[in-house]
Amino acid sequence: MIKTERILHLKSCRGRKVRVVREHYLRERVPCYSSVCQADCVNDGKVLPGDLTHYVVPDVGVVVDYLEILEDRELQGVVFTQTACQAVQHSKGRRQYNRLRNLLKDPRHDCVLFANEFQEYSYCPREKGESQEKWQTRCVYSAAVWYYNHLAGMMDVVMITEDQEAVAQYSSLNSGVYVISVQDYLQNFWPQLQAAHDLYGSISQALQEKESEGNEREFSEHLPAEVLEAGIKSGRYIQGTLNVNKHRAQTEAFITMEDLSNKNTDMSCGVLVYGDKNRNRAMQGDMVVVELLPKSEWRGKVTALTEGQGDEKSGEDESKPLPTGRVVGILQRHWRDYVVTFPPREGSQSQSRNSQRILAVPWDRRIPKIRISTQQADALQDHRVVVRIDSWESTSLYPNGHSVRVLGRAGELETEVQTILIENCIHVPPFSDAQVREDVCPSKTEPHIHVGRRDLRESHLVFSIDPKGCEDVDDTLSVRSLAGGKLLELGVHIADVTHFVTEGSLTDLEARTRATTYYLADRRYDMLPAVLSADLCSLLGGVDRYAMSVLWELDAHTLAVNKVWFGRTIIRSAYQLHYELAQAILNGEPTEVPELAQLGSEEKDTKLAQLTQALEMLTHVARHLRAQRDRGGALELEGVEVRAQLDEERNITALVPRQPLEVHETVAECMIYANHWVARKIQETFPHQALLRRHPPPRQEFFNLLVESAKARGFTIDTRSNKALADSLDQAVDPEDPLVNRLLRMMTTQAMSEALYFSTGTQSIDQYYHYGLALDRYTHFTSPIRRYADIVVHRLLTVAIAMEGEVGPVKALASNKELEEMAQHINKKNRAAKRAQKLSTELFQCLYFKERDPQTDQRCVADAVIYSIRDDAVLTLPVFSPRYGVKGPVYLKNREGQVVAAGHDGSCEWQSGSVRRYPDHITTASSCGSSTFRLFDHITVRISVHSTHCHADRINLEVISNRPYHSTEPQQPRSQGRCQLVQEVVRLAEEAHQQAQEKAARRPKLSREEREFCQSKTPNLYSLLEEIREEALRDLNMVPQVCATTA
Ligand SMILES: [Zn+2]
């Protein structure tokens, strides 16, 4: 080892120059992390594959400015030098440096770190008079040459740099080591990687523009971090998260504080930040620091909404003044990828003749316009584009950004679906080849290794009950009588996903990132590759499968639990039933069980009797369990979103009266029971580090709407406890109109808190309670194919079982802190999944109604129910139309001051008049008399679409009669509406897509040689599997939404 001294001239983020002298040790052996290493390097961890055409070594400038391109997972064999990484750390700050470190850690990215400055033969000391940049470039080049020699010339090495002098100087020095520009590299090696090309274009454009920035100040400077910290400590400043009011995005934002223990009750509803100067470049979600303004400058928030909301008018109603402040600094930016729309080019857009700067409008109304420099301004008109923000200087009215990728033309189905995904930070790239190879690894699939597994194949009659056509069967059941009928044994057997998905494997990382399967209106994105979810893990009928089982031994008479057994098993499901079939068997109706079709009549009868008996026993147990929970106060709720996941009718989020079969509840009850007992087990074994799910009781004030609405109809809702609430909801039934009870349950759902995953160490035991299910402990164990939480729980349970002594060494568990971080991540992803599902449903509604003329098309007219009279100055009636599941306000007063007046036949028109609001109804008075709109009245609405081009379209409802809607057409089954709606929109989009494809087919394809420059030489195993998956998606009607319960 050689010791030298190294002098660093660093420039800190704040611009100070620092001179640092460090001792520097050089070694001969520094790992190369290449699988073609000839020198026996100690290559722990990630290594670069050997079957590539070259490795690529980016220069410092490339890593600093173009890291995003290197983040593309298709680029393989990337060697990051220590020189480049340190440069990122020093010049770009922690955020960017962490991104680079995460990239290096993530096994899904094929890149490694080479400690070139510790390698004796690649290190070059800085020469006198040599500029830092030149020296760094020389270091990186020297590292590239070292690689080529170290790998004995078996791998070509390409250094990429934006320094043209370096290209001239180095490119011909060594054969096998190429030095080229980023653009040349992409063009020669990755001609088909359009995303990378686009990104290169937009980043280099943005870099050029940056140099020509003006210097007139538009905002005050942010205070330095030390000053902010001291100010927060002394109480002069307040720290919080900025939330922009989406109806008044230009002017109104609130700071919400995490720490509500703040004694100042004035602040409990947050601090208002009014206007963009006070907001001082802070954006939605940023962690900011505010200073309160003097009381004389406090303002209220604007409360009135009128038709065409969003346009600000002065002189509207304001609430009483709130604490009002201005942003003095930003602790943490919450920048993400944004979808923007490039507006039509108008004279006013370009500031000068040569300027390519465009003010793009973000899809999210809360985000300010973003200035993008591009040469494609014309081509991108009317397109939705993903952009990233680079900076927002105090001299600039708008943030500066660059485009990342073009999604497509605004308004097209695929563009809009992608927009929804990106806006919710949902990344669902295709599963990689490496992942799929890992999943079908034979050592995991060979069925002869059952060590430590209990074999239930002969002893237990196991069956599954799912919606028709369900492929990913993650739960099965068994029930049998023991000890001559004195005991009953109930069994729940769940797919043993963690047997196949090893912790830390590529598949595991991807599943963890996704955290859940995403269900949109017309498609789904699986958490696990199809080879696992629909085959290896899926508990299909007639084949041997691994399971995680819970077996309860119950007293046959009292059904009290004697014993519980948890463990790994091997099962063979005898019947794959669907709900309708199971219910028919229970009802004693004549049925055809497919598994028995081939048998002789005697054998068939025996087997059917066996199955019937098992189903009856199961129903008996489930009834008992349900009654037990009912006594504790379990709630049965209904809601648009909740129903969407529970739907077995093969509609997407159909909010139609469903005739629930008892067998639905039976299965759900057994799953709830298993989840509960597993929760108890892991909580008892790991009091501080188990993953549970809690459902906090709702805040009483959220029930006001529910209580008032019910009262208007003569019902009393008691919200003092979940039990009282459940009982009073059961009572609130209007025999004339079943919709009333459903609407009340919908309102109850809306008042509920969100159920959350958490680590047991972060909460006191009394906080573990699940309010909705009335259970003291709960978790998710029964759907590991669709939810990552269940995978975590399976792993915890496995360790808990192992700790009981019999099997093997115990693995280190995640700490309380790590587990809580995981819980937060899953909670966040679940929220995103829910929002995306809701947005996609609204998208389909809009696409459907956009195609029709609301004035002439009868399908645009529907029945709706008034479900609330809001307690504010808003003259709107929230209504709900069950046929299409559409919810929204109707306006009773317009801009011109006219009101809705109903004639003798109920038909409505705009007339000048006045409006009065009462607790349970609104009346309008005009020259033709007065009209009344009561809570729960059925009215007729016309549905149209309000298009906004840059944002999501919105459904617009207009009251056309204050009487119920009577269709002139024969009434179609109500449940059909939503289903057809989705089908039709998909059909139209497919036609458009086909036309576009035909057009694209005429374009020249890439030559074979061009394609062979790509780095991966292995055949694409994935594409084959993906095709199969896509087949399944297309046939969505056959693939039900979610088979199990939510809760
Ligand atoms: Zn090596």
Boltz pocket constraint, residues with backbone or C-beta under 6 A from the ligand:
constraints:
  - pocket:
      binder: B
      contacts: [[A, 30], [A, 31], [A, 32], [A, 33], [A, 34], [A, 37], [A, 38], [A, 39], [A, 40], [A, 41], [A, 150]]
      max_distance: 6.0
